[in-house]
Amino acid sequence: MIDVSQTINYKVFTLNRPNRVVIDLYQTEISSQLKTDREKGLIKKVRIAKNNRNRSRLVIETDDIVFYKVEKIAIGTNPNFRIIIDLKRSYDGSRRLTAASVNKANLIVAIDPGHGGKDPGARGSKVIEKDLVLKIAIRLKRLIDSEKGMTAFLTRSDDSFPCPGKAKNCSQRESLNERIRRAKEGNAHVLISIHADAFSDPNVRGATLYALPDSKKIPKGSNYKVMYHPKSKVKVKLNKGVSSRSFSRLRSSQVDAYDQSIDLGNFILQEMKRDVRVRKLSSREAPFAVLKSTQVASVLIETSYLSNKKDEAFLVNIKNQDKIAKAIVRGIKAYSSNIKRELSK
């Protein structure tokens, strides 16, 4: 927070190496009583100085790429105002997934069967989406639990509509937030949301997978922006001083990783296309609520179209439900193997 004695103009921008948020304050003097906090949370260092005769510069050095927003508010009824700089962690989900994919601790998967209870989802001629995706989710959980180094849990295990607390009814938005909350509460490293699609054109077929880049996981309606991040083909790397010999104990704070939801999704799609008709061969972007957590990596899988007779016939077959679940597990394992190779380079 910066308290100013009168309205001023200011400009905000970000820099990297090191990561920092910079606020230029025009036509200002710096009070001799000004105090800056020591290292705390995301903040490594705070510096302020007279940059030239017309401008003071505040530099906030952070230990991570962050989401940030800057706004001003009045202080009571006097003419003074306050500039507030709000920082938020951005890539936690990607880093947690990366570390969990190579260390000895269990990789925890939250499986979210879409819809449920009062919300049936898409309807086919033989099956309702909420029932179908629960069956696939239960099969997927069973398979993951049988794998060494992996465990899973469901956001709903019956025909219920997830709501906060003990509420028996809630809005769609509240239910979606509750699914994310349950994933966080279970310390999940990844959330896999299972759905079945429908469309007005009954000829449209095939599975689709959705995932968001970390830079787009900004809360809807907020004024957050993502700190500048240099473009790079390398999405995962060990932090300086961390050795690949420490893989078994690797922590998320020891890796630099981003957009792992997309990478995981692409590995799952590569495995799915062996047994399932796939509409798109790479992850697609869509602002689904369950994909927008910065703390948990996530993908949403539309297993196929219930509005297409051939797709529906495929989905209601138990053997094909197994194929979908097995492909997802193979995709997770292929992703983990690839991460180990990338971090070993």
NORLIN-V213712 format. One record per pair of residues at least 4 apart in sequence whose C-alpha atoms are under 8 Angstrom apart, sorted by the first residue. I is the first residue (numbers start at 0). J is the second residue. If there is no record, write none. Layout:
# NORLIN-V213712
i/j
I/J
I/J
This chain:
# NORLIN-V213712
i/j
0/81
0/82
0/83
0/84
1/81
1/82
1/83
2/79
2/80
2/81
2/82
3/7
3/79
3/80
3/81
3/82
4/78
4/79
4/80
5/78
5/79
5/80
6/78
6/79
6/80
7/24
7/25
7/26
7/27
8/24
8/25
8/26
9/22
9/23
9/24
9/25
10/22
10/23
10/24
11/20
11/21
11/22
11/23
11/69
12/20
12/21
12/22
13/18
13/19
13/20
13/21
13/226
13/227
14/18
14/19
14/20
14/21
14/226
14/227
15/19
15/227
15/228
15/229
17/60
17/61
18/60
18/61
18/62
18/63
18/64
19/58
19/59
19/60
19/61
20/58
20/59
20/60
20/61
20/226
21/56
21/57
21/58
21/59
22/56
22/57
22/58
23/54
23/55
23/56
23/57
24/54
24/55
24/56
24/57
25/53
25/54
25/55
26/52
26/53
26/54
26/55
27/53
27/54
27/55
28/49
28/55
29/33
29/48
29/49
29/55
35/45
35/46
36/45
37/43
37/44
37/45
38/42
38/43
38/44
39/43
41/61
41/62
41/63
41/86
41/88
42/59
42/60
42/61
42/62
43/59
43/60
43/61
43/62
44/59
44/60
44/61
45/57
45/58
45/59
45/60
46/57
46/58
46/59
47/55
47/56
47/57
47/58
48/55
48/56
48/57
49/54
49/55
49/56
50/54
50/55
50/56
51/55
61/65
63/88
64/88
64/89
64/90
64/225
64/226
64/227
64/228
65/86
65/87
65/88
65/89
65/90
65/225
65/226
66/86
66/87
66/88
66/89
66/217
66/223
66/224
66/225
66/226
67/84
67/85
67/86
67/87
67/223
67/224
67/225
67/226
68/84
68/85
68/86
68/222
68/223
68/224
69/82
69/83
69/84
69/85
70/82
70/83
70/84
71/80
71/81
71/82
71/83
72/80
72/81
72/82
72/83
73/77
73/78
73/79
73/80
73/81
74/78
74/79
74/80
74/81
88/293
89/213
89/214
89/216
89/225
89/293
89/294
90/94
90/213
90/256
90/257
90/293
90/294
91/95
91/251
91/293
91/294
91/295
92/96
92/188
92/189
92/292
92/293
92/294
92/295
92/296
93/97
93/213
93/256
93/257
93/258
93/259
93/260
93/294
93/295
93/296
94/98
94/251
94/252
94/254
94/255
94/256
94/257
95/99
95/188
95/250
95/251
95/295
96/100
96/106
96/188
96/189
96/251
96/259
96/295
96/296
97/101
97/235
97/251
97/254
97/256
97/259
97/335
97/338
98/102
98/249
98/250
98/251
98/254
99/103
99/104
99/105
99/106
99/188
99/249
99/250
99/251
100/106
100/335
100/338
100/339
101/246
101/247
101/249
101/335
101/338
101/339
102/246
102/247
102/248
102/249
102/250
103/148
103/247
103/248
104/148
105/148
105/149
105/150
106/148
106/149
106/150
106/187
106/188
107/149
107/150
107/151
107/152
107/186
107/187
107/188
107/189
108/149
108/150
108/151
108/152
108/187
108/188
108/189
108/190
108/191
109/151
109/152
109/153
109/154
109/182
109/185
109/187
109/188
109/189
109/190
109/191
110/136
110/140
110/151
110/152
110/153
110/154
110/190
110/191
110/192
110/193
111/136
111/153
111/154
111/155
111/178
111/190
111/191
111/192
111/193
112/129
112/132
112/133
112/136
112/153
112/154
112/155
112/192
112/193
112/194
113/120
113/128
113/129
113/132
113/133
113/192
113/193
113/194
114/118
114/119
114/120
114/128
114/129
114/160
115/119
115/120
115/129
115/130
115/157
115/158
115/159
115/160
115/161
116/129
116/158
116/159
116/160
117/159
117/160
118/129
118/160
119/127
119/128
119/129
120/127
120/128
120/129
121/127
121/128
121/129
121/195
121/196
121/197
121/305
122/126
122/127
122/128
122/197
122/305
122/306
123/127
123/128
123/305
123/306
123/311
124/305
125/311
125/315
126/130
126/131
126/305
126/311
126/315
127/131
128/132
128/194
128/195
128/305
129/133
129/158
129/194
130/134
130/158
131/135
131/195
131/314
131/315
132/136
132/193
132/194
132/195
133/137
133/156
133/157
134/138
134/320
135/139
135/193
135/320
135/321
135/323
135/324
136/140
136/153
136/193
136/324
137/141
137/153
137/156
138/142
138/320
138/321
138/324
139/143
139/321
139/324
139/325
139/327
139/328
140/144
140/150
140/151
140/152
140/153
141/145
142/146
142/324
142/325
142/328
143/149
143/150
143/151
143/328
144/149
144/150
144/151
145/149
146/150
152/185
154/161
154/178
154/181
154/182
155/159
155/160
155/161
160/168
160/174
161/174
161/175
161/177
161/178
162/166
162/167
162/168
162/169
162/173
162/174
162/177
163/169
163/173
163/174
163/177
169/173
169/174
170/174
171/175
172/176
173/177
174/178
175/179
175/288
175/289
176/180
176/288
176/289
177/181
178/182
178/289
179/183
179/190
179/289
179/292
180/184
181/185
182/186
182/187
182/190
182/295
183/187
183/294
183/295
187/295
188/295
188/296
189/295
189/296
189/297
189/298
190/295
190/296
190/297
190/298
191/297
191/298
191/299
191/300
192/289
192/297
192/298
192/299
192/300
193/299
193/300
193/301
193/302
194/299
194/300
194/301
194/302
195/300
195/301
195/302
195/303
195/304
195/305
196/301
196/302
196/303
196/304
196/305
196/306
197/304
197/305
197/306
197/307
198/203
198/304
198/306
199/306
200/306
201/306
201/307
201/308
202/307
203/304
203/307
204/276
204/277
204/278
204/303
204/304
204/307
204/310
205/275
205/276
205/277
205/278
205/279
205/302
205/303
205/304
205/310
206/275
206/276
206/277
206/278
206/279
206/300
206/301
206/302
206/303
206/304
207/277
207/278
207/279
207/282
207/283
207/300
207/301
207/302
207/303
208/264
208/268
208/279
208/281
208/282
208/283
208/298
208/299
208/300
208/301
209/261
209/264
209/282
209/283
209/284
209/285
209/298
209/299
209/300
210/260
210/261
210/264
210/282
210/283
210/284
210/285
210/290
210/297
210/298
210/299
211/215
211/216
211/258
211/260
211/261
211/283
211/284
211/285
211/286
211/290
211/291
211/298
212/216
212/257
212/258
212/259
212/260
212/261
213/257
213/258
213/293
214/225
215/291
216/290
216/291
216/292
216/293
217/221
217/223
217/224
217/291
218/223
218/291
234/255
234/256
234/257
234/258
234/259
235/254
235/255
235/256
235/257
235/338
235/341
235/342
236/254
236/255
236/256
236/341
236/342
237/241
237/242
237/243
237/253
237/254
237/255
237/342
238/253
238/254
238/255
241/245
241/253
242/246
243/342
243/343
245/249
249/253
250/254
258/262
259/263
259/296
260/264
260/296
260/297
260/298
261/265
261/282
261/298
262/266
262/334
263/267
263/330
263/331
263/334
264/268
264/281
264/282
264/298
264/330
265/269
265/280
265/281
265/282
266/270
266/330
266/331
266/333
266/334
267/271
267/326
267/327
267/328
267/329
267/330
267/331
268/272
268/277
268/280
268/281
268/282
268/330
269/273
269/280
269/330
270/274
270/326
270/327
270/329
270/330
271/275
271/276
271/277
271/323
271/326
271/327
271/330
272/276
272/277
272/280
274/322
274/323
274/326
275/322
275/323
276/303
277/303
279/283
286/290
286/291
287/291
288/292
289/297
289/299
290/296
290/297
290/298
290/299
292/296
292/297
302/314
302/323
303/310
303/311
303/314
304/310
304/311
305/310
305/311
306/310
306/311
307/311
308/312
309/313
310/314
311/315
312/316
313/319
314/319
314/320
315/319
315/320
316/320
317/321
318/322
319/323
320/324
321/325
322/326
323/327
324/328
325/329
326/330
327/331
328/332
329/333
330/334
331/335
332/336
333/337
334/338
335/339
336/340
337/341
338/342
339/343
340/344
